[in-house]
Amino acid sequence: MKKILLIEDTLDVLNNLTELLQMEGYEIISAFNGMDAFERLKSNKPDLIITDLRMPHMDGFSFIEQLKLKPILKSIPILVFSANATPENERKVLELGAAGFLKKPCNTEILLESINRIL
C-alpha cells in the first residue's frame, strides 16, 4: 500500500482528502503544517507528499525548501495542492523541486490522475 503524507491546515479539506485517498487504497499520514509534517517524517517515509501552500508556522514553500535539503527525504515527490494558484506560485514550487501543482478545488479524477502519474 502506497503511503501519502497530506499537509493541510483546513480540517474539512484534510478529512475529505483523507477519506477519498483511503477509499482509493492509500495509507494517509496527516499534518497541519510544514513543522508538523517534519515531525511525521521522523517515523514515516511516504511515497508521496501532498501539501498546501498557505499554512501557519511553516508554509508550503518553506517546507519544500527544507525537505530538499535533507538527503534521505529529498527524493520524495511533492504535489502542491493549493487555492493560491498563481502562475508565479506554480513556477516557484516547480523550481523548488515539486513534481506537480494543482489548483483547489479540483476534479477528483484530475487529482487521482496526478497522484498516479507521480507515483
FIMARMI-774067 format. One record per residue: y, z, x of N, C-alpha, C in turn. Coordinates in steps of 0.001 Angstrom, whole numbers, padded with zeros to 6 digits, always signed. Example, Ala and Ser with C-alpha at 12.3 -4.5 7.8 and 13.67 -1.06 7.14 Angstrom:
% residues 2
-005690+007800+013190-004500+007800+012300-003300+007800+013200 -002250+007080+012850-001060+007140+013670+000030+007870+012900 
% end
This chain:
% residues 119
-001178+000000+000835+000000+000000+000000+001241+000000+000880 +002143-000944+000640+003388-001034+001407+004327+000097+000990 +005045+000606+001974+005939+001742+001766+007389+001271+001888 +008229+001671+000914+009646+001300+000916+010491+002565+000885 +011456+002637+001802+012461+003698+001776+013627+003161+000965 +013942+003829-000134+015001+003421-001048+016165+004386-000902 +017323+003877-000444+018504+004703-000215+019546+004351-001262 +019792+005278-002178+020688+005026-003316+021252+006354-003795 +022586+006439-003934+023204+007699-004333+023395+007852-005838 +023154+006803-006630+023249+006895-008086+021854+007172-008630 +021690+008352-009206+020361+008822-009617+019678+007871-010602 +020409+007353-011595+019799+006440-012561+019275+005175-011885 +020056+004621-010973+019630+003412-010256+018412+003739-009391 +018458+004872-008707+017333+005296-007861+016059+005441-008689 +016161+006105-009832+014987+006315-010687+014456+005000-011248 +015354+004117-011700+014914+002837-012262+014242+001963-011203 +014833+001884-010027+014234+001090-008946+012902+001683-008497 +012856+003000-008410+011609+003663-008022+010493+003327-009001 +010795+003444-010288+009783+003145-011316+009334+001689-011246 +010287+000771-011126+009964-000651-011043+009072-000945-009840 +009459-000443-008679+008712-000746-007461+007348-000063-007428 +007244+001122-008012+005934+001768-008106+005008+000973-009018 +005554+000425-010106+004732-000397-011003+004248-001665-010294 +004999-002100-009282+004613-003274-008505+003649-002915-007370 +003321-001631-007238+002331-001212-006254+002886-000694-004937 +004175-000455-004871+004776+000054-003644+004846+001581-003670 +004685+002187-002506+004939+003619-002353+006424+003767-002031 +007106+004669-002736+008550+004807-002580+008895+006156-001962 +009772+006091-000965+010382+007290-000371+011856+007194-000753 +012415+008259-001316+013796+008227-001795+014725+009001-000881 +015958+008476-000774+017021+009163-000049+018337+008869-000758 +019273+009832-000684+020542+009690-001398+021670+009132-000541 +021490+009087+000777+022494+008531+001686+021834+008312+003041 +022604+007789+003982+022045+007480+005295+021527+008688+006047 +022255+009803+005963+021795+011017+006660+020470+011503+006086 +020375+011494+004764+019145+011879+004077+018001+010938+004478 +018316+009653+004612+017306+008669+004998+016747+008954+006391 +017621+009326+007341+017125+009631+008688+016207+010852+008677 +016457+011796+007790+015537+012933+007645+014164+012454+007181 +014145+011539+006211+012878+010995+005695+012150+010195+006780 +012913+009511+007620+012309+008674+008663+011647+009493+009769 +011940+010782+009842+011279+011629+010842+009787+011755+010566 +009397+011679+009291+007986+011860+008952+007366+010645+008263 +008132+009589+008068+007632+008386+007400+008161+007152+008106 +007307+006139+008242+007780+004849+008755+007491+003803+007685 +008530+003424+006935+008319+002458+005860+008171+001030+006386 +007678+000167+005510+007560-001252+005830+008873-001986+005563 +009723-001375+004713+010995-001966+004323+011953-000849+003931 +013236-001061+004193+014290-000152+003743+015212-000946+002825 +015461-000396+001638+016451-000973+000724+017588+000036+000648 +018806-000404+000966+019931+000527+000985+021144-000013+000243 +021866+000919-000350+023179+000648-000929+024183+000665+000224 +025422+000267-000035+026454+000339+000999+027348+001555+000834 +027871+001746-000377+028796+002865-000610+028020+004108-001003 +028012+005073-000082+027319+006343-000312+028078+007433+000432 +027954+008675-000026+028616+009769+000698+027891+010098+002006 +028571+010790+002890+028048+011322+004153+027762+010260+005216 +027025+009212+004857+026792+008098+005781+026563+006858+004926 +027475+005901+005024+027344+004696+004206+026295+003742+004787 +026054+002657+004061+025034+001704+004477+025334+001011+005789 +026616+000711+006050+026968+000078+007319+026604+000988+008499 +027021+002245+008409+026731+003208+009486+025234+003422+009639 +024534+003468+008498+023085+003652+008551+022423+002514+009322 +022794+001277+008989+022189+000121+009674+022512+000170+011166 +023762+000436+011503+024156+000515+012919+023334+001559+013664 +023180+002746+013083+022436+003830+013730+020944+003504+013828 +020394+002924+012774+018965+002579+012770+018653+001581+013879 +019518+000586+014052+019270-000460+015044+019375+000064+016480 +019910+001266+016664+019980+001881+017995+018704+002649+018358 +017815+002845+017393+016606+003641+017615+015409+002714+017847 +014875+002704+019064+013798+001762+019414+012598+001781+018462 +012170+002955+018000+010969+002979+017146+011270+002610+015696 +012541+002521+015327+012905+002217+013942+013571+000858+013767 +014114+000296+014838+014961-000890+014704+014244-002130+014178 +012918-002145+014226+012189-003320+013737+011910-003267+012229 +012223-002149+011577+012010-002046+010129+013036-002944+009426 +012583-003896+008602+013539-004766+007917+014356-003994+006876 +015610-004434+006702+016533-003781+005775+017039-004810+004772 +016953-004458+003496+017517-005249+002420+018674-004449+001833 +019879-004988+001883+021036-004322+001305+021130-004733-000164 +021276-003736-001039+021342-003937-002484+022579-003198-002961 +023675-003940-003186+024959-003293-003413+025816-004014-004435 +026582-003235-005201+027582-003797-006104+028832-004200-005326 +028951-003716-004109+030099-004005-003248+029832-005316-002495 +029600-006367-003284+029144-007640-002724+030299-008596-002490 +030891-008498-001337+031911-009456-000931+031318-010316+000174 +031841-011517+000369+031333-012335+001478+031459-011615+002826 +032538-010846+002997+032731-010105+004247+031636-009055+004449 +031325-008316+003378+030276-007293+003486+028918-007919+003758 +028628-009020+003078+027347-009698+003316+027261-010178+004763 +028321-010802+005244+028328-011279+006635+028153-010114+007611 +028853-009022+007342+028792-007877+008255+027386-007280+008318 +026728-007089+007171+025392-006470+007221+024370-007400+007861 +024527-008702+007651+023610-009640+008304+023838-009649+009809 +025097-009561+010227+025392-009473+011664+024851-008183+012269 +024838-007105+011471+024295-005829+011949+022769-005839+012040 +022137-006845+011410+020686-006961+011516+019914-006812+010226 +020605-006752+009082+019881-006690+007804+019149-008003+007565 +018014-007904+006875+017200-009089+006594+017678-009833+005354 +018469-009165+004512+018937-009802+003290+019990-008965+002593 +020641-009586+001595+021708-008935+000844+021607-009380-000607 +021526-008424-001521+021502-008730-002955+022617-007977-003653 +023212-008639-004633+024285-008035-005419+023694-007298-006620 +024180-006066-006852+023818-005319-008052+024772-005710-009162 +024302-005758-010392+022889-005773-010770+022292-007139-010454 +020991-007153-010407+020324-008412-010090+019052-008519-010910 +018670-009738-011163+017454-010032-011900+016257-009428-011162 +015362-008802-011922+014174-008161-011336+013352-009145-010508 +013207-010365-011014+012412-011365-010286+013029-011682-008929 +014352-011774-008879+015035-012077-007612+014838-010925-006629 +014945-009692-007123+014722-008525-006269+013306-008537-005705 +012320-008738-006564+010925-008722-006113+010621-009887-005171 +011204-011062-005443+011012-012206-004542+011603-011912-003166 +012763-011271-003145+013396-010930-001872+012528-009947-001088 +012003-008943-001771+011137-007956-001122+009891-008642-000566 +009262-009479-001368+008039-010167-000927+008316-011103+000250 +009468-011764+000244+009831-012667+001336+009996-011887+002643 +010626-010724+002549+010874-009932+003747+009584-009283+004266 +008753-008835+003349+007501-008203+003759+006467-009242+004167 
% end
